[in-house]
């Protein structure tokens, strides 16, 4: 390996390390009840994360969204795939091996992690509405098959450029079908990994309306007309939140059933009682 190539890799590793470093300040707005999370989450649910790292901050800034990372919940699927994998993940994660995510990071690439690692992060669960059991299983298997792949840093750069005004963007990759990044079968980003799996079964995330169908009469259950699939490399974490086809699962609801919300406050409603008595 030449001196300049070694230097390039050293600089790259340093930049990645800096981007993945975690600032001390992070505001967790809602406490995550893990027991409620485990009882509500299902295989195939998309988990949105408001990350802490400097890379997360950059993604939040250019995407204008709280969500900087996305993972797919696969539960106990990996430990059901034979003795070798069962031993590997149980040895690594213990009892948490039954509650795993598949996700992609700069550096490690595509890995499996316990969802418990995000207990102290702001989270959102997104569930694909109306997807068939067969297609959902195919999505989970597709994502799992990507374990070990590398992260496509160029995809992140191109996404940021795509969101700039056209006159600033030197690449002008504005077509919804354009592949951003290195476009190989060996590198992915977190949102592209998951969106590609859903698109493989033709499940819509944030498609575009075909121009030829605009203004045409459509069926009552589909006001959009015919859709055009956006390239998976253009999907951002926020798109799962914005998509009309993913339900938001509120697993942190304080009480199930009857909700005595007036009893929650520190002042026990004394101020309201005083106001009512005036």
C-alpha positions in Angstrom: 0.0 0.0 0.0 1.4 3.4 -1.0 2.2 6.2 1.5 -0.7 8.3 0.2 -3.2 5.5 0.4 -2.2 4.8 3.9 -2.4 8.5 4.7 -5.9 8.6 3.1 -7.1 5.7 5.3 -5.7 7.3 8.4 -7.4 10.6 7.7 -10.7 8.8 6.9 -10.5 6.7 10.1 -9.9 9.9 12.1 -12.9 11.7 10.5 -15.2 8.7 11.0 -14.1 8.5 14.7 -14.8 12.2 15.1 -18.2 12.0 13.4 -19.2 9.1 15.5 -18.1 10.7 18.8 -21.0 11.5 21.2 -21.5 15.0 22.6 -22.2 15.2 26.3 -25.5 17.1 25.9 -28.6 15.2 24.8 -32.2 15.8 25.7 -34.2 12.7 26.1 -37.8 14.0 26.1 -39.7 10.8 26.9 -38.7 8.0 29.2 -38.7 4.6 27.4 -40.5 1.8 29.2 -38.7 -1.2 27.8 -41.3 -3.7 29.0 -44.0 -1.8 27.1 -41.7 -1.5 24.1 -41.1 -5.3 24.1 -44.8 -6.0 24.4 -45.8 -3.6 21.6 -43.0 -3.9 19.0 -43.3 -6.5 16.2 -40.9 -8.0 13.7 -40.7 -5.7 10.7 -41.3 -2.5 12.6 -39.1 0.4 11.6 -37.4 2.1 14.6 -36.5 5.8 14.2 -33.7 7.2 16.4 -32.8 10.7 17.3 -29.0 10.1 17.4 -26.4 11.7 19.7 -23.3 11.6 17.5 -21.9 14.5 15.4 -22.9 12.6 12.2 -26.4 12.4 13.6 -26.4 16.2 14.1 -25.3 16.7 10.5 -28.1 14.4 9.2 -30.7 16.2 11.3 -29.5 19.5 10.0 -29.6 18.7 6.3 -32.8 16.6 6.5 -34.7 19.1 8.7 -35.8 16.3 10.9 -35.3 15.0 14.5 -34.7 11.5 13.1 -31.1 10.8 12.1 -31.0 7.0 12.1 -33.3 4.1 11.3 -33.2 0.4 12.1 -35.4 -2.7 11.4 -36.6 -4.8 14.4 -36.0 -8.5 13.7 -36.7 -9.8 17.2 -35.4 -13.3 17.7 -35.1 -14.2 14.0 -31.3 -14.4 14.1 -31.1 -16.8 17.1 -33.6 -19.0 15.3 -31.2 -19.5 12.4 -29.2 -22.4 13.7 -26.9 -23.2 16.6 -23.9 -21.2 15.4 -25.8 -17.9 15.2 -27.8 -18.6 18.4 -24.6 -19.1 20.3 -22.9 -16.0 18.7 -25.7 -13.6 19.6 -26.5 -15.1 23.0 -22.8 -14.9 23.9 -22.7 -11.3 22.7 -26.0 -9.9 24.0 -27.3 -12.4 26.5 -31.0 -12.2 27.2 -31.3 -9.2 24.8 -30.5 -11.5 21.8 -34.3 -12.1 21.5 -34.9 -8.4 20.8 -32.5 -7.4 18.0 -32.3 -4.7 15.4 -30.5 -4.7 12.1 -28.9 -1.4 11.3 -26.0 0.3 9.4 -23.3 2.6 10.7 -20.3 4.4 9.4 -17.4 2.2 10.3 -19.0 -1.1 11.5 -21.3 -1.3 8.5 -24.5 -3.5 8.8 -24.7 -5.1 12.2 -27.2 -6.6 14.6 -27.8 -4.8 17.9 -30.2 -5.1 20.9 -32.9 -2.5 20.8 -32.1 -2.0 24.5 -29.1 0.1 23.5 -31.6 2.9 22.6 -33.3 2.9 26.0 -32.1 6.5 26.6 -32.7 7.9 23.2 -35.8 9.5 21.6 -37.5 6.8 19.6 -40.4 6.3 17.2 -41.9 3.0 16.0 -43.3 3.0 12.5 -45.3 -0.1 11.3 -46.1 -0.8 7.7 -49.9 -0.7 7.3 -51.7 -3.6 5.6 -48.5 -5.4 4.5 -49.0 -9.2 4.0 -47.4 -11.6 6.3 -45.5 -13.2 3.4 -44.1 -9.8 2.3 -43.2 -8.7 5.8 -41.2 -11.9 6.3 -39.5 -11.2 3.0 -38.6 -7.7 4.2 -37.0 -9.1 7.4 -35.1 -11.7 5.5 -33.8 -9.2 3.0 -32.5 -6.9 5.7 -30.9 -9.8 7.6 -29.1 -10.9 4.4 -27.2 -7.6 4.3 -25.4 -8.2 7.6 -21.7 -7.6 7.1 -22.0 -5.1 4.3 -20.1 -1.8 4.4 -21.5 1.7 4.9 -21.8 3.9 1.8 -20.4 7.3 3.0 -20.8 8.7 -0.6 -24.6 8.1 -0.3 -24.8 10.5 2.7 -22.8 13.1 0.8 -25.0 12.8 -2.3 -28.2 13.0 -0.2 -27.0 16.2 1.4 -26.2 17.6 -2.1 -29.6 16.5 -3.5 -31.3 18.6 -0.8 -29.4 21.7 -1.8 -30.8 24.2 -4.3 -30.1 23.1 -7.9 -27.7 26.0 -8.6 -25.5 24.8 -5.7 -25.6 21.1 -6.4 -22.8 20.2 -8.8 -24.2 16.7 -9.4 -27.8 17.7 -10.1 -29.1 14.2 -9.2 -32.6 15.3 -9.0 -34.4 12.4 -10.7 -36.4 10.2 -8.3 -34.9 7.2 -10.0 -31.3 8.3 -9.7 -29.1 6.1 -7.5 -27.1 8.1 -5.0 -23.8 7.0 -3.6 -21.5 4.3 -4.9 -24.4 2.2 -6.1 -22.8 -1.2 -5.4 -24.4 -4.4 -3.9 -21.8 -4.2 -1.1 -22.5 -0.8 0.5 -25.6 0.7 2.0 -26.8 3.4 4.5 -29.3 2.8 7.3 -32.4 4.1 5.5 -31.4 2.7 2.1 -30.9 -0.7 3.6 -34.5 -0.8 4.9 -36.2 1.0 2.1 -34.7 -1.3 -0.5 -36.1 -4.3 1.5 -39.6 -2.8 1.4 -39.3 -1.8 -2.2 -38.3 -5.4 -3.0 -41.9 -6.4 -2.2 -43.2 -3.2 -3.8 -44.4 -1.6 -0.6 -44.6 2.2 -0.9 -42.7 4.5 1.4 -42.6 7.9 -0.2 -43.3 7.3 -3.9 -44.0 10.0 -6.5 -47.2 10.3 -8.5 -46.7 9.5 -12.2 -47.2 12.7 -14.2 -49.3 10.9 -16.7 -52.0 10.1 -14.1 -52.2 13.5 -12.5 -55.8 14.8 -12.8 -57.1 11.4 -13.9 -60.0 9.8 -12.1 -58.8 7.2 -9.5 -60.4 4.7 -7.2 -61.8 6.1 -3.9 -59.3 4.1 -1.9 -56.4 5.5 -3.9 -56.6 9.3 -4.5 -53.0 9.4 -5.8 -53.2 7.6 -9.1 -50.3 5.5 -10.4 -47.1 5.8 -8.4 -43.4 5.8 -9.4 -40.9 4.2 -7.0 -38.3 6.5 -5.7 -34.8 5.0 -5.6 -34.1 3.5 -2.2 -30.8 5.4 -1.9 -32.8 8.7 -1.8 -34.9 7.6 1.3 -34.1 9.4 4.6 -35.1 8.3 8.1 -37.7 11.1 8.2 -39.5 9.5 5.2 -40.8 6.6 7.3 -42.3 9.1 9.7 -43.8 11.2 6.9 -45.1 8.2 4.9 -48.9 7.8 5.0 -48.3 4.0 4.8 -46.6 3.6 8.2 -48.5 3.7 11.4 -46.9 5.4 14.4 -47.0 3.1 17.4 -47.2 4.9 20.8 -45.6 2.3 23.0 -44.9 4.8 25.9 -48.5 5.6 26.7 -48.4 6.2 30.5 -51.5 4.1 31.3 -53.3 1.5 29.3 -57.1 1.5 29.5 -58.6 4.4 31.5 -56.2 7.3 31.5 -56.3 9.4 34.8 -54.2 12.2 33.3 -55.2 14.8 35.9 -53.5 12.8 38.7 -50.1 13.0 37.0 -49.2 16.6 37.9 -46.9 17.7 40.8 -49.4 20.3 42.0 -52.3 17.8 42.0 -54.4 20.3 40.2 -54.6 22.7 43.1 -54.2 25.7 40.8 -57.1 24.6 38.7 -59.3 24.0 41.8 -58.4 27.5 43.0 -59.3 29.0 39.7 -62.6 27.2 39.6 -63.5 28.4 43.1 -63.1 32.1 42.2 
